[in-house]
Amino acid sequence: MKTPQSLASLDQQRTGIASQIAAPGDLRSGSVTPTTGRCGRPNCHCHQLNDPGHVPISAYLRPNPGERAH
Ligand SMILES: [Zn+2]
């Protein structure tokens, strides 16, 4: 039978794991990309001078490229 670890050691492990879980990480499957409002299409109006482009917020890019907003 495996020797039980000390409570202190177990508590230390738990604290380490808990801190890993609580750590602010990007857990989303996509990526948040700051955008200037320009999409990837060179011919789009957003590439014109003085055009504000598309939504001036961070775009949430999903793994599915078909759902990516331009
Ligand atoms: Zn565009």
N, CA, C, O and the ligand as a Tripos MOL2 file, in Angstrom:
@<TRIPOS>MOLECULE
protein
  281   279    71     0     0
PROTEIN
NO_CHARGES

@<TRIPOS>ATOM
      1 N           0.8440   -1.2010    0.0000 N.3       1 MET1
      2 CA          0.0000    0.0000    0.0000 C.3       1 MET1
      3 C           0.8690    1.2360    0.0000 C.2       1 MET1
      4 O           1.9200    1.2840    0.6400 O.2       1 MET1
      5 N           0.4310    2.1880   -0.6980 N.am      2 LYS2
      6 CA          1.2110    3.4130   -0.8390 C.3       2 LYS2
      7 C           1.2180    4.1880    0.4810 C.2       2 LYS2
      8 O           0.2020    4.3050    1.1670 O.2       2 LYS2
      9 N           2.3510    4.6880    0.7960 N.am      3 THR3
     10 CA          2.4690    5.4680    2.0170 C.3       3 THR3
     11 C           1.7370    6.7940    1.8650 C.2       3 THR3
     12 O           2.0250    7.5590    0.9450 O.2       3 THR3
     13 N           0.8080    7.0680    2.7430 N.am      4 PRO4
     14 CA          0.0820    8.3430    2.6460 C.3       4 PRO4
     15 C           1.0140    9.5260    2.8670 C.2       4 PRO4
     16 O           1.8990    9.4950    3.7230 O.2       4 PRO4
     17 N           0.7970   10.5490    2.0880 N.am      5 GLN5
     18 CA          1.6220   11.7430    2.2350 C.3       5 GLN5
     19 C           1.1530   12.5480    3.4340 C.2       5 GLN5
     20 O           0.0240   12.3960    3.9010 O.2       5 GLN5
     21 N           2.0060   13.3740    3.9050 N.am      6 SER6
     22 CA          1.6380   14.1760    5.0670 C.3       6 SER6
     23 C           0.5920   15.2180    4.6760 C.2       6 SER6
     24 O           0.4930   15.6290    3.5200 O.2       6 SER6
     25 N          -0.1670   15.6220    5.6590 N.am      7 LEU7
     26 CA         -1.1990   16.6230    5.3890 C.3       7 LEU7
     27 C          -0.5850   17.9080    4.8510 C.2       7 LEU7
     28 O          -1.1380   18.5560    3.9620 O.2       7 LEU7
     29 N           0.5610   18.2610    5.4050 N.am      8 ALA8
     30 CA          1.2000   19.5040    4.9710 C.3       8 ALA8
     31 C           1.5800   19.4190    3.5020 C.2       8 ALA8
     32 O           1.4070   20.3710    2.7410 O.2       8 ALA8
     33 N           2.1030   18.2530    3.1190 N.am      9 SER9
     34 CA          2.5040   18.0860    1.7160 C.3       9 SER9
     35 C           1.2960   18.1110    0.7960 C.2       9 SER9
     36 O           1.3260   18.7220   -0.2720 O.2       9 SER9
     37 N           0.2320   17.4400    1.2210 N.am     10 LEU10
     38 CA         -0.9910   17.4490    0.4070 C.3      10 LEU10
     39 C          -1.5700   18.8570    0.3030 C.2      10 LEU10
     40 O          -2.0380   19.2750   -0.7570 O.2      10 LEU10
     41 N          -1.5310   19.5650    1.4000 N.am     11 ASP11
     42 CA         -2.0750   20.9220    1.4040 C.3      11 ASP11
     43 C          -1.2580   21.8140    0.4790 C.2      11 ASP11
     44 O          -1.7930   22.6930   -0.1980 O.2      11 ASP11
     45 N           0.0390   21.5720    0.4640 N.am     12 GLN12
     46 CA          0.9140   22.3690   -0.3950 C.3      12 GLN12
     47 C           0.5820   22.0870   -1.8680 C.2      12 GLN12
     48 O           0.5310   22.9970   -2.6960 O.2      12 GLN12
     49 N           0.3610   20.8270   -2.1620 N.am     13 GLN13
     50 CA         -0.0040   20.4660   -3.5340 C.3      13 GLN13
     51 C          -1.3150   21.1160   -3.9200 C.2      13 GLN13
     52 O          -1.4610   21.6560   -5.0170 O.2      13 GLN13
     53 N          -2.2650   21.0560   -3.0050 N.am     14 ARG14
     54 CA         -3.5800   21.6150   -3.3000 C.3      14 ARG14
     55 C          -3.4770   23.1140   -3.5600 C.2      14 ARG14
     56 O          -4.1120   23.6470   -4.4700 O.2      14 ARG14
     57 N          -2.6700   23.7760   -2.7480 N.am     15 THR15
     58 CA         -2.5060   25.2190   -2.9350 C.3      15 THR15
     59 C          -1.8920   25.5220   -4.3020 C.2      15 THR15
     60 O          -2.2840   26.4720   -4.9800 O.2      15 THR15
     61 N          -0.9260   24.6950   -4.6880 N.am     16 GLY16
     62 CA         -0.2850   24.9120   -5.9830 C.3      16 GLY16
     63 C          -1.2680   24.7200   -7.1190 C.2      16 GLY16
     64 O          -1.3160   25.5190   -8.0540 O.2      16 GLY16
     65 N          -2.0570   23.6480   -7.0330 N.am     17 ILE17
     66 CA         -3.0290   23.3700   -8.0920 C.3      17 ILE17
     67 C          -4.0890   24.4530   -8.1220 C.2      17 ILE17
     68 O          -4.4950   24.8980   -9.1950 O.2      17 ILE17
     69 N          -4.5400   24.8790   -6.9520 N.am     18 ALA18
     70 CA         -5.5810   25.9030   -6.8910 C.3      18 ALA18
     71 C          -5.0830   27.2030   -7.5090 C.2      18 ALA18
     72 O          -5.8300   27.8960   -8.2000 O.2      18 ALA18
     73 N          -3.8210   27.5280   -7.2590 N.am     19 SER19
     74 CA         -3.2870   28.7670   -7.8170 C.3      19 SER19
     75 C          -3.1640   28.6690   -9.3280 C.2      19 SER19
     76 O          -3.3220   29.6600  -10.0410 O.2      19 SER19
     77 N          -2.8780   27.4570   -9.8130 N.am     20 GLN20
     78 CA         -2.8080   27.2780  -11.2710 C.3      20 GLN20
     79 C          -4.1740   27.4820  -11.8940 C.2      20 GLN20
     80 O          -4.3040   28.1000  -12.9510 O.2      20 GLN20
     81 N          -5.1930   26.9560  -11.2280 N.am     21 ILE21
     82 CA         -6.5450   27.0820  -11.7650 C.3      21 ILE21
     83 C          -6.9920   28.5410  -11.7070 C.2      21 ILE21
     84 O          -7.6490   29.0400  -12.6210 O.2      21 ILE21
     85 N          -6.6280   29.2080  -10.6260 N.am     22 ALA22
     86 CA         -7.0910   30.5790  -10.4440 C.3      22 ALA22
     87 C          -6.2760   31.5720  -11.2560 C.2      22 ALA22
     88 O          -6.6640   32.7310  -11.4000 O.2      22 ALA22
     89 N          -5.1520   31.1170  -11.7830 N.am     23 ALA23
     90 CA         -4.2990   32.0370  -12.5320 C.3      23 ALA23
     91 C          -5.0410   32.5890  -13.7350 C.2      23 ALA23
     92 O          -5.6980   31.8450  -14.4630 O.2      23 ALA23
     93 N          -4.9360   33.8870  -13.9410 N.am     24 PRO24
     94 CA         -5.6100   34.4870  -15.0880 C.3      24 PRO24
     95 C          -4.9420   34.0730  -16.3830 C.2      24 PRO24
     96 O          -3.8910   34.5950  -16.7550 O.2      24 PRO24
     97 N          -5.5510   33.1520  -17.0460 N.am     25 GLY25
     98 CA         -5.0220   32.7140  -18.3310 C.3      25 GLY25
     99 C          -6.0990   32.7920  -19.3770 C.2      25 GLY25
    100 O          -7.2850   32.9110  -19.0660 O.2      25 GLY25
    101 N          -5.6880   32.7250  -20.5940 N.am     26 ASP26
    102 CA         -6.6630   32.7400  -21.6680 C.3      26 ASP26
    103 C          -7.1650   31.3270  -21.8720 C.2      26 ASP26
    104 O          -6.4980   30.5010  -22.4950 O.2      26 ASP26
    105 N          -8.3400   31.0580  -21.3460 N.am     27 LEU27
    106 CA         -8.8680   29.7020  -21.4130 C.3      27 LEU27
    107 C          -9.7850   29.5160  -22.6120 C.2      27 LEU27
    108 O         -10.3440   28.4370  -22.8090 O.2      27 LEU27
    109 N          -9.9360   30.5400  -23.3960 N.am     28 ARG28
    110 CA        -10.8320   30.4070  -24.5270 C.3      28 ARG28
    111 C         -10.1650   29.6310  -25.6540 C.2      28 ARG28
    112 O          -8.9430   29.6360  -25.7970 O.2      28 ARG28
    113 N         -10.9770   28.9810  -26.4310 N.am     29 SER29
    114 CA        -10.4320   28.1680  -27.5090 C.3      29 SER29
    115 C         -10.0240   29.0330  -28.6880 C.2      29 SER29
    116 O          -9.2560   28.5980  -29.5470 O.2      29 SER29
    117 N         -10.5280   30.2390  -28.7310 N.am     30 GLY30
    118 CA        -10.1520   31.1300  -29.8200 C.3      30 GLY30
    119 C          -9.0920   32.0930  -29.3560 C.2      30 GLY30
    120 O          -8.3680   31.8170  -28.3990 O.2      30 GLY30
    121 N          -8.9970   33.2120  -30.0190 N.am     31 SER31
    122 CA         -8.0320   34.2140  -29.6120 C.3      31 SER31
    123 C          -8.6520   35.5900  -29.7650 C.2      31 SER31
    124 O          -9.4440   35.8540  -30.6700 O.2      31 SER31
    125 N          -8.2600   36.4500  -28.8460 N.am     32 VAL32
    126 CA         -8.7610   37.8180  -28.9270 C.3      32 VAL32
    127 C          -7.6800   38.6700  -29.5580 C.2      32 VAL32
    128 O          -6.5710   38.7790  -29.0350 O.2      32 VAL32
    129 N          -8.0080   39.2590  -30.6620 N.am     33 THR33
    130 CA         -7.0220   40.0280  -31.3940 C.3      33 THR33
    131 C          -7.4480   41.4860  -31.4680 C.2      33 THR33
    132 O          -8.5250   41.7940  -31.9780 O.2      33 THR33
    133 N          -6.6330   42.3620  -30.9760 N.am     34 PRO34
    134 CA         -6.9650   43.7750  -31.1320 C.3      34 PRO34
    135 C          -6.9650   44.1280  -32.5980 C.2      34 PRO34
    136 O          -6.0340   43.7970  -33.3320 O.2      34 PRO34
    137 N          -7.9910   44.7850  -33.0080 N.am     35 THR35
    138 CA         -8.0990   45.0760  -34.4320 C.3      35 THR35
    139 C          -8.2300   46.5720  -34.6570 C.2      35 THR35
    140 O          -8.7630   47.3040  -33.8230 O.2      35 THR35
    141 N          -7.7470   46.9890  -35.7620 N.am     36 THR36
    142 CA         -7.8710   48.3970  -36.1260 C.3      36 THR36
    143 C          -9.1270   48.6250  -36.9320 C.2      36 THR36
    144 O          -9.3710   49.7310  -37.4130 O.2      36 THR36
    145 N          -9.9250   47.5850  -37.0830 N.am     37 GLY37
    146 CA        -11.1310   47.7140  -37.8750 C.3      37 GLY37
    147 C         -10.9160   47.3300  -39.3230 C.2      37 GLY37
    148 O         -11.8270   47.4400  -40.1430 O.2      37 GLY37
    149 N          -9.7120   46.8800  -39.6390 N.am     38 ARG38
    150 CA         -9.4350   46.4710  -41.0140 C.3      38 ARG38
    151 C          -9.5420   44.9600  -41.1140 C.2      38 ARG38
    152 O          -8.9960   44.2350  -40.2820 O.2      38 ARG38
    153 N         -10.2370   44.4950  -42.1200 N.am     39 CYS39
    154 CA        -10.3500   43.0650  -42.3030 C.3      39 CYS39
    155 C          -9.2530   42.5900  -43.2500 C.2      39 CYS39
    156 O          -8.3780   43.3610  -43.6440 O.2      39 CYS39
    157 N          -9.3140   41.3250  -43.6040 N.am     40 GLY40
    158 CA         -8.2500   40.7530  -44.4230 C.3      40 GLY40
    159 C          -8.4610   40.9100  -45.9160 C.2      40 GLY40
    160 O          -7.6420   40.4550  -46.7150 O.2      40 GLY40
    161 N          -9.5490   41.5480  -46.2940 N.am     41 ARG41
    162 CA         -9.8130   41.6870  -47.7210 C.3      41 ARG41
    163 C          -9.3020   43.0340  -48.2220 C.2      41 ARG41
    164 O          -9.8180   44.0740  -47.8160 O.2      41 ARG41
    165 N          -8.3210   43.0330  -49.0770 N.am     42 PRO42
    166 CA         -7.7120   44.2960  -49.5490 C.3      42 PRO42
    167 C          -8.7060   45.1920  -50.2630 C.2      42 PRO42
    168 O          -8.5530   46.4130  -50.2520 O.2      42 PRO42
    169 N          -9.7100   44.6150  -50.8760 N.am     43 ASN43
    170 CA        -10.6550   45.4170  -51.6520 C.3      43 ASN43
    171 C         -11.8110   45.9430  -50.8100 C.2      43 ASN43
    172 O         -12.6870   46.6380  -51.3250 O.2      43 ASN43
    173 N         -11.8210   45.6160  -49.5160 N.am     44 CYS44
    174 CA        -12.9310   46.0390  -48.6780 C.3      44 CYS44
    175 C         -12.8430   47.5400  -48.4170 C.2      44 CYS44
    176 O         -11.7640   48.1300  -48.4680 O.2      44 CYS44
    177 N         -13.9840   48.1380  -48.1410 N.am     45 HIS45
    178 CA        -14.0310   49.5840  -47.9210 C.3      45 HIS45
    179 C         -13.1950   50.0070  -46.7200 C.2      45 HIS45
    180 O         -12.7460   51.1500  -46.6280 O.2      45 HIS45
    181 N         -12.9940   49.0580  -45.7960 N.am     46 CYS46
    182 CA        -12.2860   49.4190  -44.5740 C.3      46 CYS46
    183 C         -10.8210   49.7520  -44.8350 C.2      46 CYS46
    184 O         -10.1450   50.3030  -43.9670 O.2      46 CYS46
    185 N         -10.3340   49.4220  -46.0170 N.am     47 HIS47
    186 CA         -8.9410   49.7310  -46.3320 C.3      47 HIS47
    187 C          -8.8140   51.0870  -47.0160 C.2      47 HIS47
    188 O          -7.7090   51.5310  -47.3270 O.2      47 HIS47
    189 N          -9.9400   51.7390  -47.2460 N.am     48 GLN48
    190 CA         -9.8950   53.0680  -47.8450 C.3      48 GLN48
    191 C          -9.3900   54.0720  -46.8060 C.2      48 GLN48
    192 O          -9.5670   53.8890  -45.6020 O.2      48 GLN48
    193 N          -8.7660   55.1240  -47.3010 N.am     49 LEU49
    194 CA         -8.3160   56.1700  -46.3900 C.3      49 LEU49
    195 C          -9.5310   56.8330  -45.7470 C.2      49 LEU49
    196 O         -10.5790   56.9830  -46.3750 O.2      49 LEU49
    197 N          -9.3740   57.2170  -44.5140 N.am     50 ASN50
    198 CA        -10.4240   57.9070  -43.7620 C.3      50 ASN50
    199 C         -11.6410   57.0270  -43.4880 C.2      50 ASN50
    200 O         -12.6800   57.5210  -43.0510 O.2      50 ASN50
    201 N         -11.5180   55.7620  -43.7370 N.am     51 ASP51
    202 CA        -12.6330   54.8580  -43.4120 C.3      51 ASP51
    203 C         -12.4000   54.3310  -42.0080 C.2      51 ASP51
    204 O         -11.3180   53.8330  -41.6970 O.2      51 ASP51
    205 N         -13.4080   54.4410  -41.1650 N.am     52 PRO52
    206 CA        -13.2370   53.9600  -39.7930 C.3      52 PRO52
    207 C         -13.0790   52.4580  -39.7120 C.2      52 PRO52
    208 O         -12.6840   51.9200  -38.6770 O.2      52 PRO52
    209 N         -13.3830   51.7880  -40.7930 N.am     53 GLY53
    210 CA        -13.2460   50.3400  -40.7860 C.3      53 GLY53
    211 C         -14.4350   49.6760  -40.1400 C.2      53 GLY53
    212 O         -15.5270   50.2400  -40.0790 O.2      53 GLY53
    213 N         -14.2140   48.4960  -39.6690 N.am     54 HIS54
    214 CA        -15.2920   47.7460  -39.0260 C.3      54 HIS54
    215 C         -15.3210   48.0770  -37.5470 C.2      54 HIS54
    216 O         -14.7610   49.0830  -37.1130 O.2      54 HIS54
    217 N         -15.9730   47.2310  -36.7850 N.am     55 VAL55
    218 CA        -16.1490   47.5120  -35.3640 C.3      55 VAL55
    219 C         -14.7960   47.7230  -34.6830 C.2      55 VAL55
    220 O         -13.9100   46.8740  -34.7900 O.2      55 VAL55
    221 N         -14.6330   48.8400  -33.9890 N.am     56 PRO56
    222 CA        -13.3530   49.1470  -33.3390 C.3      56 PRO56
    223 C         -13.2040   48.4780  -31.9840 C.2      56 PRO56
    224 O         -12.8060   49.1090  -31.0050 O.2      56 PRO56
    225 N         -13.5210   47.2240  -31.9390 N.am     57 ILE57
    226 CA        -13.3650   46.4930  -30.6800 C.3      57 ILE57
    227 C         -12.5420   45.2580  -30.9480 C.2      57 ILE57
    228 O         -12.2850   44.8990  -32.0980 O.2      57 ILE57
    229 N         -12.1400   44.6240  -29.8940 N.am     58 SER58
    230 CA        -11.3820   43.3950  -30.0670 C.3      58 SER58
    231 C         -12.2670   42.3330  -30.7030 C.2      58 SER58
    232 O         -13.4190   42.1450  -30.3110 O.2      58 SER58
    233 N         -11.7330   41.6750  -31.6450 N.am     59 ALA59
    234 CA        -12.4940   40.6350  -32.3360 C.3      59 ALA59
    235 C         -12.1780   39.2910  -31.7060 C.2      59 ALA59
    236 O         -11.0210   38.9350  -31.4810 O.2      59 ALA59
    237 N         -13.2190   38.5770  -31.4370 N.am     60 TYR60
    238 CA        -13.0300   37.2450  -30.8950 C.3      60 TYR60
    239 C         -13.0110   36.2680  -32.0580 C.2      60 TYR60
    240 O         -14.0460   35.9850  -32.6620 O.2      60 TYR60
    241 N         -11.8520   35.7670  -32.3600 N.am     61 LEU61
    242 CA        -11.7110   34.8790  -33.5010 C.3      61 LEU61
    243 C         -11.8800   33.4420  -33.0410 C.2      61 LEU61
    244 O         -11.1220   32.9320  -32.2160 O.2      61 LEU61
    245 N         -12.8720   32.8240  -33.5860 N.am     62 ARG62
    246 CA        -13.1240   31.4310  -33.2170 C.3      62 ARG62
    247 C         -12.2910   30.5050  -34.0860 C.2      62 ARG62
    248 O         -11.8560   30.8750  -35.1760 O.2      62 ARG62
    249 N         -12.0800   29.3110  -33.5930 N.am     63 PRO63
    250 CA        -11.2890   28.3380  -34.3720 C.3      63 PRO63
    251 C         -11.9140   28.0660  -35.7370 C.2      63 PRO63
    252 O         -11.2070   27.7730  -36.7010 O.2      63 PRO63
    253 N         -13.2400   28.1640  -35.8180 N.am     64 ASN64
    254 CA        -13.9050   27.9260  -37.0880 C.3      64 ASN64
    255 C         -13.7640   29.1640  -37.9500 C.2      64 ASN64
    256 O         -14.3790   30.1860  -37.6440 O.2      64 ASN64
    257 N         -12.9780   29.1150  -39.0160 N.am     65 PRO65
    258 CA        -12.7340   30.3120  -39.8270 C.3      65 PRO65
    259 C         -13.9950   30.7990  -40.5170 C.2      65 PRO65
    260 O         -14.0810   31.9650  -40.9030 O.2      65 PRO65
    261 N         -14.9720   29.9220  -40.6760 N.am     66 GLY66
    262 CA        -16.2050   30.3250  -41.3320 C.3      66 GLY66
    263 C         -16.9960   31.3070  -40.5050 C.2      66 GLY66
    264 O         -17.8330   32.0340  -41.0410 O.2      66 GLY66
    265 N         -16.7510   31.3440  -39.2130 N.am     67 GLU67
    266 CA        -17.5020   32.2360  -38.3490 C.3      67 GLU67
    267 C         -16.7450   33.5220  -38.0780 C.2      67 GLU67
    268 O         -17.2290   34.3800  -37.3410 O.2      67 GLU67
    269 N         -15.5870   33.6650  -38.6490 N.am     68 ARG68
    270 CA        -14.7920   34.8540  -38.3520 C.3      68 ARG68
    271 C         -15.4060   36.0800  -39.0160 C.2      68 ARG68
    272 O         -15.6880   36.0850  -40.2150 O.2      68 ARG68
    273 N         -15.6000   37.0880  -38.2340 N.am     69 ALA69
    274 CA        -16.1210   38.3220  -38.7960 C.3      69 ALA69
    275 C         -15.0250   39.0260  -39.5530 C.2      69 ALA69
    276 O         -13.8620   38.9830  -39.1530 O.2      69 ALA69
    277 N         -15.3820   39.6700  -40.6340 N.am     70 HIS70
    278 CA        -14.3540   40.3690  -41.3900 C.3      70 HIS70
    279 C         -14.4300   41.8570  -41.1240 C.2      70 HIS70
    280 O         -13.6390   42.6240  -41.6730 O.2      70 HIS70
    281 ZN        -13.3590   45.1200  -44.2760 Zn       71 ZN71
@<TRIPOS>BOND
     1     1     2 1
     2     2     3 1
     3     3     4 2
     4     3     5 am
     5     5     6 1
     6     6     7 1
     7     7     8 2
     8     7     9 am
     9     9    10 1
    10    10    11 1
    11    11    12 2
    12    11    13 am
    13    13    14 1
    14    14    15 1
    15    15    16 2
    16    15    17 am
    17    17    18 1
    18    18    19 1
    19    19    20 2
    20    19    21 am
    21    21    22 1
    22    22    23 1
    23    23    24 2
    24    23    25 am
    25    25    26 1
    26    26    27 1
    27    27    28 2
    28    27    29 am
    29    29    30 1
    30    30    31 1
    31    31    32 2
    32    31    33 am
    33    33    34 1
    34    34    35 1
    35    35    36 2
    36    35    37 am
    37    37    38 1
    38    38    39 1
    39    39    40 2
    40    39    41 am
    41    41    42 1
    42    42    43 1
    43    43    44 2
    44    43    45 am
    45    45    46 1
    46    46    47 1
    47    47    48 2
    48    47    49 am
    49    49    50 1
    50    50    51 1
    51    51    52 2
    52    51    53 am
    53    53    54 1
    54    54    55 1
    55    55    56 2
    56    55    57 am
    57    57    58 1
    58    58    59 1
    59    59    60 2
    60    59    61 am
    61    61    62 1
    62    62    63 1
    63    63    64 2
    64    63    65 am
    65    65    66 1
    66    66    67 1
    67    67    68 2
    68    67    69 am
    69    69    70 1
    70    70    71 1
    71    71    72 2
    72    71    73 am
    73    73    74 1
    74    74    75 1
    75    75    76 2
    76    75    77 am
    77    77    78 1
    78    78    79 1
    79    79    80 2
    80    79    81 am
    81    81    82 1
    82    82    83 1
    83    83    84 2
    84    83    85 am
    85    85    86 1
    86    86    87 1
    87    87    88 2
    88    87    89 am
    89    89    90 1
    90    90    91 1
    91    91    92 2
    92    91    93 am
    93    93    94 1
    94    94    95 1
    95    95    96 2
    96    95    97 am
    97    97    98 1
    98    98    99 1
    99    99   100 2
   100    99   101 am
   101   101   102 1
   102   102   103 1
   103   103   104 2
   104   103   105 am
   105   105   106 1
   106   106   107 1
   107   107   108 2
   108   107   109 am
   109   109   110 1
   110   110   111 1
   111   111   112 2
   112   111   113 am
   113   113   114 1
   114   114   115 1
   115   115   116 2
   116   115   117 am
   117   117   118 1
   118   118   119 1
   119   119   120 2
   120   119   121 am
   121   121   122 1
   122   122   123 1
   123   123   124 2
   124   123   125 am
   125   125   126 1
   126   126   127 1
   127   127   128 2
   128   127   129 am
   129   129   130 1
   130   130   131 1
   131   131   132 2
   132   131   133 am
   133   133   134 1
   134   134   135 1
   135   135   136 2
   136   135   137 am
   137   137   138 1
   138   138   139 1
   139   139   140 2
   140   139   141 am
   141   141   142 1
   142   142   143 1
   143   143   144 2
   144   143   145 am
   145   145   146 1
   146   146   147 1
   147   147   148 2
   148   147   149 am
   149   149   150 1
   150   150   151 1
   151   151   152 2
   152   151   153 am
   153   153   154 1
   154   154   155 1
   155   155   156 2
   156   155   157 am
   157   157   158 1
   158   158   159 1
   159   159   160 2
   160   159   161 am
   161   161   162 1
   162   162   163 1
   163   163   164 2
   164   163   165 am
   165   165   166 1
   166   166   167 1
   167   167   168 2
   168   167   169 am
   169   169   170 1
   170   170   171 1
   171   171   172 2
   172   171   173 am
   173   173   174 1
   174   174   175 1
   175   175   176 2
   176   175   177 am
   177   177   178 1
   178   178   179 1
   179   179   180 2
   180   179   181 am
   181   181   182 1
   182   182   183 1
   183   183   184 2
   184   183   185 am
   185   185   186 1
   186   186   187 1
   187   187   188 2
   188   187   189 am
   189   189   190 1
   190   190   191 1
   191   191   192 2
   192   191   193 am
   193   193   194 1
   194   194   195 1
   195   195   196 2
   196   195   197 am
   197   197   198 1
   198   198   199 1
   199   199   200 2
   200   199   201 am
   201   201   202 1
   202   202   203 1
   203   203   204 2
   204   203   205 am
   205   205   206 1
   206   206   207 1
   207   207   208 2
   208   207   209 am
   209   209   210 1
   210   210   211 1
   211   211   212 2
   212   211   213 am
   213   213   214 1
   214   214   215 1
   215   215   216 2
   216   215   217 am
   217   217   218 1
   218   218   219 1
   219   219   220 2
   220   219   221 am
   221   221   222 1
   222   222   223 1
   223   223   224 2
   224   223   225 am
   225   225   226 1
   226   226   227 1
   227   227   228 2
   228   227   229 am
   229   229   230 1
   230   230   231 1
   231   231   232 2
   232   231   233 am
   233   233   234 1
   234   234   235 1
   235   235   236 2
   236   235   237 am
   237   237   238 1
   238   238   239 1
   239   239   240 2
   240   239   241 am
   241   241   242 1
   242   242   243 1
   243   243   244 2
   244   243   245 am
   245   245   246 1
   246   246   247 1
   247   247   248 2
   248   247   249 am
   249   249   250 1
   250   250   251 1
   251   251   252 2
   252   251   253 am
   253   253   254 1
   254   254   255 1
   255   255   256 2
   256   255   257 am
   257   257   258 1
   258   258   259 1
   259   259   260 2
   260   259   261 am
   261   261   262 1
   262   262   263 1
   263   263   264 2
   264   263   265 am
   265   265   266 1
   266   266   267 1
   267   267   268 2
   268   267   269 am
   269   269   270 1
   270   270   271 1
   271   271   272 2
   272   271   273 am
   273   273   274 1
   274   274   275 1
   275   275   276 2
   276   275   277 am
   277   277   278 1
   278   278   279 1
   279   279   280 2
@<TRIPOS>SUBSTRUCTURE
     1 MET1         2 RESIDUE 1 A MET
     2 LYS2         6 RESIDUE 1 A LYS
     3 THR3        10 RESIDUE 1 A THR
     4 PRO4        14 RESIDUE 1 A PRO
     5 GLN5        18 RESIDUE 1 A GLN
     6 SER6        22 RESIDUE 1 A SER
     7 LEU7        26 RESIDUE 1 A LEU
     8 ALA8        30 RESIDUE 1 A ALA
     9 SER9        34 RESIDUE 1 A SER
    10 LEU10       38 RESIDUE 1 A LEU
    11 ASP11       42 RESIDUE 1 A ASP
    12 GLN12       46 RESIDUE 1 A GLN
    13 GLN13       50 RESIDUE 1 A GLN
    14 ARG14       54 RESIDUE 1 A ARG
    15 THR15       58 RESIDUE 1 A THR
    16 GLY16       62 RESIDUE 1 A GLY
    17 ILE17       66 RESIDUE 1 A ILE
    18 ALA18       70 RESIDUE 1 A ALA
    19 SER19       74 RESIDUE 1 A SER
    20 GLN20       78 RESIDUE 1 A GLN
    21 ILE21       82 RESIDUE 1 A ILE
    22 ALA22       86 RESIDUE 1 A ALA
    23 ALA23       90 RESIDUE 1 A ALA
    24 PRO24       94 RESIDUE 1 A PRO
    25 GLY25       98 RESIDUE 1 A GLY
    26 ASP26      102 RESIDUE 1 A ASP
    27 LEU27      106 RESIDUE 1 A LEU
    28 ARG28      110 RESIDUE 1 A ARG
    29 SER29      114 RESIDUE 1 A SER
    30 GLY30      118 RESIDUE 1 A GLY
    31 SER31      122 RESIDUE 1 A SER
    32 VAL32      126 RESIDUE 1 A VAL
    33 THR33      130 RESIDUE 1 A THR
    34 PRO34      134 RESIDUE 1 A PRO
    35 THR35      138 RESIDUE 1 A THR
    36 THR36      142 RESIDUE 1 A THR
    37 GLY37      146 RESIDUE 1 A GLY
    38 ARG38      150 RESIDUE 1 A ARG
    39 CYS39      154 RESIDUE 1 A CYS
    40 GLY40      158 RESIDUE 1 A GLY
    41 ARG41      162 RESIDUE 1 A ARG
    42 PRO42      166 RESIDUE 1 A PRO
    43 ASN43      170 RESIDUE 1 A ASN
    44 CYS44      174 RESIDUE 1 A CYS
    45 HIS45      178 RESIDUE 1 A HIS
    46 CYS46      182 RESIDUE 1 A CYS
    47 HIS47      186 RESIDUE 1 A HIS
    48 GLN48      190 RESIDUE 1 A GLN
    49 LEU49      194 RESIDUE 1 A LEU
    50 ASN50      198 RESIDUE 1 A ASN
    51 ASP51      202 RESIDUE 1 A ASP
    52 PRO52      206 RESIDUE 1 A PRO
    53 GLY53      210 RESIDUE 1 A GLY
    54 HIS54      214 RESIDUE 1 A HIS
    55 VAL55      218 RESIDUE 1 A VAL
    56 PRO56      222 RESIDUE 1 A PRO
    57 ILE57      226 RESIDUE 1 A ILE
    58 SER58      230 RESIDUE 1 A SER
    59 ALA59      234 RESIDUE 1 A ALA
    60 TYR60      238 RESIDUE 1 A TYR
    61 LEU61      242 RESIDUE 1 A LEU
    62 ARG62      246 RESIDUE 1 A ARG
    63 PRO63      250 RESIDUE 1 A PRO
    64 ASN64      254 RESIDUE 1 A ASN
    65 PRO65      258 RESIDUE 1 A PRO
    66 GLY66      262 RESIDUE 1 A GLY
    67 GLU67      266 RESIDUE 1 A GLU
    68 ARG68      270 RESIDUE 1 A ARG
    69 ALA69      274 RESIDUE 1 A ALA
    70 HIS70      278 RESIDUE 1 A HIS
    71 ZN71       281 GROUP 0 **** ****
